[in-house]
Every structure is written in structure tokens, then in C-alpha cells.
Amino acid sequence: MPDTSRRHHEPAFNAPWPALLLCVFILGLYGLQSMVSDEQLLFINFGLSPILLAQGHWSSLITSLFLHGNWLHAGINAVMALAFAAPVARAFGLGFRGFLSFLAFYLVCGMAAGLGYCLIHMNQDVILVGASGAVSGLMGAAMRLRIEGLLLPILSKPVIGASVVWIGINLFAGFFTFMPGVEAGSIAWEAHVFGYIFGLLLIGAWLGAFHRDRLRTLQ
């Protein structure tokens, strides 16, 4: 019998088109952003601020996902999206309906990540930008997906192990830095963790609600 417990890794050149489109979209939008003379004004108007969110600026939960701090920030998110969007896009199907479902799932995870960040930083005068919360949601979903549409239980050993590692990395990154040009404490690890957990929990219900014909659970 084939070993269906191993993750199905997609080489970049063979990634499904929704994953490639998302990668290009992230990089392309930052390319346009970099042409703006006053990027700080974009952050103020479209970034996610806990204070402004409390005043009813809910649209920033989405608009902040389309802004990035620099090319490194956008590049990392694009590569991560390409890696973890592939199994999610395949699980939803590669037709137009599947793409709309994939896009909605991505945005919902990003909004949940931003909301979680704002709950922790309530009333703080900070601005959050970037797609990493939404991408972390794709990662959480991908951790439960296996070859042939199998969905691992949340409490299975592979899912728990991967979750502990990812959350641990983000807790470390929240207080220390190991990347050039990135200040300690500047990484929104809270959004990463919230997005990851939300995607991890949501994928089963999402498949059951919108793609029941594609859902198989590995006991």
C-alpha cells in the first residue's frame, strides 16, 4: 500500500495555479507599493491599528494584508505562501469555484490573525502590515492535509508536533532576531500563531461545508 502519511510536497514549478497566483500577487503588490513616494501614509490609511479597529475601521483587517514593510518581508511571505498554499488549493479544487473558496479561506485566516493581534495589543498605537497571518492560516490547514485528500485529526501526532515547532519558533522570534535587517520584537508572532491555529481548526469545517465530496478523514 502507498504511504499516505507523508506530506505531498509540491515543487515550485509544479505548484497549482492559485498558489502561484498568490505568490505573484504578493510580490506584484509590493512592487506597486514601493513606487509610492510616501509609504508611511499607506500604512496609516490601510494598515491595521488596534486603536482604529476599536473605532470601527474593520476594513483594515483586509487592507493590511496587502501591504508589506520591505522586499524581504514580501519575499518571505510569497515563498511561504507558495509552499503552503499548494495543498490547500488542491484540497479545494483547481476550478474557479475552488479558487474562490481558497481566496475566501485565505482572507478569513488573515482577518482572524489580525483580530487576535489586536486583542493582545488592545489600545496600543501600533500598525500591523503583511500577509503573514493569512499565510500562517494556510500553513495550519496544510499541516492537516495529506495525499489523496486525507485530513489528519487535530490531535494526531504529526499535527501536534508541527504545531509545537511552529509556535515555538514564533515565540522565539518574538523576542530575538536571527535575520539581518529585522529588529528583535518587530515580528508579529501573535498574528502568526492566531492565523496558524485558526487555519488548523477551520480547514475541517471548511471542507465539510463547501467541499464535502473532497473530504476524507484519516482516523
Solvent accessible surface area in square Angstrom, and as a share of the most:
residue,aa,sasa,rsa
1,M,231,1.03
2,P,101,0.63
3,D,67,0.35
4,T,33,0.19
5,S,63,0.41
6,R,163,0.60
7,R,59,0.22
8,H,90,0.40
9,H,144,0.64
10,E,31,0.14
11,P,60,0.38
12,A,59,0.46
13,F,181,0.75
14,N,80,0.41
15,A,9,0.07
16,P,5,0.03
17,W,109,0.38
18,P,1,0.01
19,A,0,0.00
20,L,69,0.35
21,L,84,0.42
22,L,13,0.06
23,C,19,0.11
24,V,98,0.56
25,F,94,0.39
26,I,7,0.03
27,L,63,0.32
28,G,38,0.36
29,L,49,0.24
30,Y,12,0.05
31,G,14,0.14
32,L,113,0.56
33,Q,8,0.04
34,S,49,0.32
35,M,150,0.67
36,V,63,0.36
37,S,121,0.78
38,D,70,0.36
39,E,49,0.22
40,Q,103,0.46
41,L,95,0.47
42,L,36,0.18
43,F,32,0.13
44,I,90,0.46
45,N,90,0.46
46,F,90,0.37
47,G,4,0.04
48,L,2,0.01
49,S,6,0.04
50,P,4,0.03
51,I,56,0.29
52,L,54,0.27
53,L,9,0.05
54,A,78,0.60
55,Q,123,0.54
56,G,41,0.39
57,H,91,0.41
58,W,146,0.51
59,S,80,0.51
60,S,9,0.06
61,L,7,0.03
62,I,60,0.30
63,T,38,0.22
64,S,4,0.03
65,L,10,0.05
66,F,67,0.28
67,L,15,0.08
68,H,3,0.01
69,G,37,0.35
70,N,70,0.36
71,W,135,0.47
72,L,81,0.40
73,H,51,0.23
74,A,0,0.00
75,G,23,0.22
76,I,67,0.34
77,N,5,0.03
78,A,1,0.00
79,V,101,0.58
80,M,50,0.22
81,A,0,0.00
82,L,32,0.16
83,A,58,0.45
84,F,38,0.16
85,A,0,0.00
86,A,0,0.00
87,P,26,0.16
88,V,0,0.00
89,A,1,0.00
90,R,82,0.30
91,A,13,0.10
92,F,3,0.01
93,G,10,0.10
94,L,67,0.33
95,G,45,0.43
96,F,146,0.61
97,R,151,0.55
98,G,4,0.04
99,F,34,0.14
100,L,86,0.43
101,S,14,0.09
102,F,4,0.02
103,L,69,0.34
104,A,39,0.31
105,F,0,0.00
106,Y,6,0.02
107,L,38,0.19
108,V,52,0.30
109,C,0,0.00
110,G,1,0.01
111,M,66,0.29
112,A,22,0.17
113,A,1,0.01
114,G,4,0.04
115,L,69,0.34
116,G,2,0.02
117,Y,21,0.08
118,C,7,0.04
119,L,102,0.51
120,I,88,0.45
121,H,33,0.15
122,M,111,0.50
123,N,109,0.56
124,Q,80,0.35
125,D,125,0.65
126,V,51,0.29
127,I,72,0.36
128,L,28,0.14
129,V,26,0.15
130,G,8,0.08
131,A,0,0.00
132,S,19,0.13
133,G,5,0.05
134,A,0,0.00
135,V,3,0.02
136,S,4,0.03
137,G,0,0.00
138,L,0,0.00
139,M,6,0.03
140,G,0,0.00
141,A,0,0.00
142,A,1,0.01
143,M,24,0.11
144,R,19,0.07
145,L,8,0.04
146,R,21,0.07
147,I,58,0.29
148,E,104,0.47
149,G,25,0.24
150,L,8,0.04
151,L,6,0.03
152,L,9,0.05
153,P,45,0.29
154,I,59,0.30
155,L,147,0.73
156,S,22,0.14
157,K,178,0.76
158,P,66,0.42
159,V,1,0.01
160,I,77,0.39
161,G,35,0.34
162,A,30,0.23
163,S,14,0.09
164,V,101,0.58
165,V,92,0.53
166,W,41,0.15
167,I,49,0.25
168,G,35,0.34
169,I,81,0.41
170,N,4,0.02
171,L,78,0.39
172,F,108,0.45
173,A,6,0.05
174,G,6,0.05
175,F,133,0.55
176,F,117,0.49
177,T,60,0.35
178,F,126,0.53
179,M,52,0.23
180,P,119,0.75
181,G,81,0.78
182,V,32,0.18
183,E,134,0.60
184,A,61,0.47
185,G,51,0.49
186,S,73,0.47
187,I,40,0.20
188,A,16,0.13
189,W,56,0.20
190,E,12,0.05
191,A,4,0.03
192,H,23,0.10
193,V,20,0.12
194,F,77,0.32
195,G,0,0.00
196,Y,0,0.00
197,I,67,0.34
198,F,70,0.29
199,G,0,0.00
200,L,13,0.06
201,L,99,0.49
202,L,36,0.18
203,I,0,0.00
204,G,16,0.16
205,A,67,0.52
206,W,27,0.09
207,L,1,0.01
208,G,12,0.12
209,A,72,0.56
210,F,102,0.42
211,H,1,0.00
212,R,177,0.64
213,D,129,0.67
214,R,107,0.39
215,L,48,0.24
216,R,125,0.45
217,T,67,0.39
218,L,58,0.29
219,Q,186,0.83
